[in-house]
C-alpha cells in the first residue's frame, strides 16, 4: 500500500505539472494569434487554468495511471516471487543431492542466481571434502595409535620380563642387563623415528636448502651401513646436483639403502641419470623382490608384509614424505630384485 501511495503522489505531481505546462503553452499560442485566450478556453469548458474539463477528470486520470503502474508492479513481483521460489526449490534439491554424495552440477544461465548457486555448491563440496578427509584422518589416526601401541608393547613386555629375571636369577644379571639395554635402544630408536615422521607430516620443518651432490650423500650412507655387511655396491651414471636439506635427504636415503642392504643377496646397483626436467636415482638389489600386495603397500605407514622383518614399518614412509617435500617422487618395482626409483624435478 505504501508503494501505491508513493506512485499516486508522483503521478499527481507529474499530471499537475504537465497540465499547467500545456495550459500555459496553449494560452500563449492563442495570445500570439491575437485571440483572447482566457475567454476562448473558458468558452471551450476549460476552467481554473487547466486543460481538463473538470478536476474530477484529472483525479481520475491520476488514479487510473497509478492503478495501472501498481498493477504492473504487483504482477512483476508475483512473477519474481514464483521464479525465486522455483530457484530456491532447485537449490534445496541440489543441496539434498550433494549431501547424498552426488556432486554433479547442471550448467545453467549466467545470472546472479547461478553465480550464487555455484558459490554455495563450491562451499558445500569443500565442506563435504573436509568432512571426508577428517573421517579418513581419524581412521588413520586410530590405526596409527593401534600400531604404535603394538610396537611399544613388545619391548616394554620384554623389559618387564628382564627386570623380573634380574631379581630372581642373580648369576645371569649381565646377560639380562645387555638384553635390557638392547630393548631400551629399540624403544629410543622407535620414538626418534616417530618424532621425525611427525615433523615431516606436519610440515613444521624449516628446510635449509642448498645445492647438494646426490652421489656424495648416497656414498656416505653406503659407507656407514655397509661396513659389516660386505655387500658389493656398484655405481653407474654421472652425479648431479639437487636443491635440498642435507640432513633430511640423508635421512630419506638412509632408510631406502638400509632396506636394499637387508634384502639383497650380495650386490646393489645404484644408477644416476639426469635430463633438463629431472634427476633420477635407481637403487636395485639382487634379492627375491616382493609379492604384489607387499609391493603395493611398501610405503604405507607401519606396514610389514612379513612380521619377522626387522624395523617398525615407518622408515620407507618417512623416506617417501621427505622426498616428496623436496619436489620429488619415489616408486618401487620388481626387476630381478627390488628397485627403488627416485626422481627430483628441476622446479624453481
N, C-alpha and C positions, 0 to 999 in steps of 0.2 A: 504493500500500500504506500509506503514511503517513496518508493520509486515512482509510482503513478503521480503522486503529489508533485514531485520534482519535475517530472515530464510536463505536467499540467502548467506549472509556473513558467517553465522555459518556453513552452509553446505560446502561452498567453503573452509573454514579453515579446516574442518574435512577431506574433499576429498584430499586436497593438503597434509595434514599431513599423511594420510593413504597411498597416492600414494608414497610419499617419503620413508615411512617406508617399504612398500612392495618391492620397487625397491632396496633399500639397502639390505634387507633381501635376495632377490634373488641373488644379486651380491655376497654377502658373501658366499652363498651356492655354487655358481659356482666357486668362487676362492678356496674354500676348496677342491673342486673336481679337482683342477688343470686346470680349464678351464678359458680362458681369458674372464671375464665377460663383459667388455666393447664391445669387438668385437662381442661376441655371441649375446648380447642383441640388438646391432645395426643391426646385420645381420637379426634379427627377426623383425626389424621395430620399436624398442623402442628407442626413441631419447630423448635427454635433461634430462636424468636421471628420466624418467617417465615410468610407466608401460602401459601408453596409447600410441596407435599408433600415435596419433596426438593430439595436445592441444584442438582441437575442440571437441574431444570425451569427454575430461574431463569437458569442459564447458557445453556440452550438458547434461552430467550426473548430474552435479550440478544443472542445470536449471530444469531438469525433476524431480529430488528429491524435489527441492524447490517448484515446482508447485504442486506436489502430496501433500506435507505437508500443503501448503497453502490452497489447495482444501479441504483437510480433516478439516482444521481449519474453513473454511467458512461454510461447511456443518454442522459441530458441533455447530457453533454459531447460524446458522439459526434454528437448532433443539431446541437449548436452548431458542432462542427468541420466537419460537412458544409455547414452554412449559411455558415460563414466561408470555406471553400474555394470554395464557389459564388460568393460575393460577391467574393472575390479574383480569381477567374476572370473575372467580369464586369468588374471594374476593369481587369484586364490587357487584356481585349478593348477596353474604352473607350480606354485609353492608346494601343493599337496603332492604333485607328481615328482618334484625334485626331492622332497622328503622321503619318498618311497625308493629313491635311488635312480630314477630316470632323469638324466641330465641333458637330454636332447632339447633343443630350442628351435622354435619356428621363426624364421626371419620374416618380419613384418615391416609395415611402412615406417619411414624415418620421421617420427614426430616426437613431441615432448614425452608422451606416454611411453613410447617404445624405448626411449633413452632411459627413462626411469625404470622401466621393466628390465632392461638389460643390466643396469647397475644393481638392482635388487637380486637379479639372477646371479651375478658375479659374487655378490656378498654371500648369498646362500650357499653357492657351490664352494666358496672358500671356507665357510664355516663347517660345511659337511666334510670337506677335505681335512680340516684341522681336527675335527672330531674323530675321523677315521685314523688319522696319524696318531692322535692321543691314545686311542684304543690299542693301536699297534705298538706304541712305545710302552704302554702299561703291560701288554702281554710280553714284550721283550724283557722288560724290567723284572717281571715275575720269573721268567725263565733264567735270566742272569743271576738273580738272587738265589734261585734254587741251585744253579751250577756252582756259584761261589760257596754256598753252604756245603755242597758236596765236596768241593775241592779242599775246603778247610777241615772237614770232618776227619779225613784220613790222617793227616799229620797230627791233629790235636789228639785223636784217639791213640795214635802211636806214642805221642809224648806222654800221655797219661799212663799208658802201659809200661813205658820205660821207667817212669818215676816210681811205679809200684815195684818193679823188678829191682831197682836200686835199693829200695827199703828191705827187700826180702833176700836178695842174693848179693851179699857183700863181696864175694870172690870175683864176680864179673862186672864190677862197677865201671871199670874203664871201657869195656865193650858197650855197656848201656849208655854211658856218657857220650861216646862217639856217635852212636845212633841218634841220641837225643840232639846233638849238635847238627847232625845231618837234617833232621826233621825241622829244626828251627831255621836252618838256612833255606829249606824248602818253603817254609812259611814266609820268610823275608823276601825271597825272590818272587813269590806269588803276589804279595802285596805291592812290591815295586812295579811289577808289570801291570797290575790293576790300576795303580796311580797314573802310570804313563798312558794307559789306554783311556782313562777318564779325561786326562788333559787334552789328548788328541781329539777325542769325540766331542768334547765341549767347546772346541775352538778357542781355548784360553791360552794357547802357546804363542809367545811373541817370537816368531821365527827370525833368526838372524841370517838373512840371505847374503850369499857371496858366491863367486864363481869357483866351482869345485871340479876336480878331476874325479870322475866316477870310478875310473880304474884304480886309482890310488886308494879310495875308500874300500873297495872290494878286496884288493890285495892285502890291505891291513887286516881286514876281518878274517880272511882265509888264513893268514899267517898266525893269528892268535888262536883260531879254533882248530887248526889242523896240526898243531904241534905233536899231539899224542896219537892222532888218528892215522897219519901217514897215507892219506888219500892223495892220489895223483891229481893235480889240478892243471888243466891246460887253458891257455888264453888265446883267443883269436880276435882279429879285427883291430881297429885303431881306437884309441881312447878319445873321449870327447868331454867337453865341459858342460856343466849344468848350473843353474842358479838355485841354490838351496841352503838349508841349515845343516852344517856338517854333523853336529851331534845327533840330530833326529834322523838324518839319512843313514848314518851309521847304524842306528837302532833298527831302522826299517830293513836294511840289507842283512843285518846280523841274523835275524830270525829266518830269513829265506835261505841263506847259505848254511846255517845250522841245520835246517830241515834237510837240505840236499846232502850234507855230510853224513847225517844219521841214516839216510835211506839208500845211499849208493853202495855199490859192491866194492869198487876200488878206484873209481875215477869220476871227475867232474869236468865238464867243459863249460867255459864262460866265454861268450862271444859278444863283441861290441860292434855296433854299426850305427851310422847316423846319416841323415839327409836334411835338407832345409826345413822340413816340417817337424821332425822329432829325432831323438836319440834313443836307441834300443839296446837292451841287455837281455841275453838269454842265458840262463843258468840251468844246465842239464846234467842229471846224474845218470848212471847206468844200472839203476835198481830195477825192480819189477813194476814200478809205476803204481797207480791207484785204480781201484774199482770205480766204475762210473758214478755211483752215488757219492762216494768219498770225494771224487774229483769235483763234483758239482758244489759240494759244501766245504771245500778245503779252506775257504776264507771266512766261514761262519764262526762267530764267537763261541768258544767253549766246545766246538765240535771236535770229537776224536773218534774217527771211524773205528779204530781198534783201541779199546780202553787200555791195552797193555803198552801202547805207545807212550814214550816219555813226554813230559810237558803238560801244559794246562789247557791247550786248545785256544790260546789267546794270541800267541806270537804272530801268526800269519795274518790274523785280523788286524792286529796293530800295524804290521808292515803295510797292509793294503791302505789303511787310513792315512798313514804317513806319506805314502807315495801319491795318493790322490790329493793330499793337501799341498803337494809340490807340483800340481798340474800334470800328474802322470796317471798311468793305469797299469794294472797287473792282471795277468791271467795265467792259468796253469793247464797243461795238457800232457797226455802221454805220447812219447815218441822213443820207443826202446828205452824207457826210463821216464822219469818225471821232468818236465821242462817248465821253468818259470820265465815268462816273457814280460819284461817291464819296458814301458815307453814313457819318455819325458818329452812333452811337446814344447816347442820353441815359441812360447807365448810371452809377449812383453806386458 
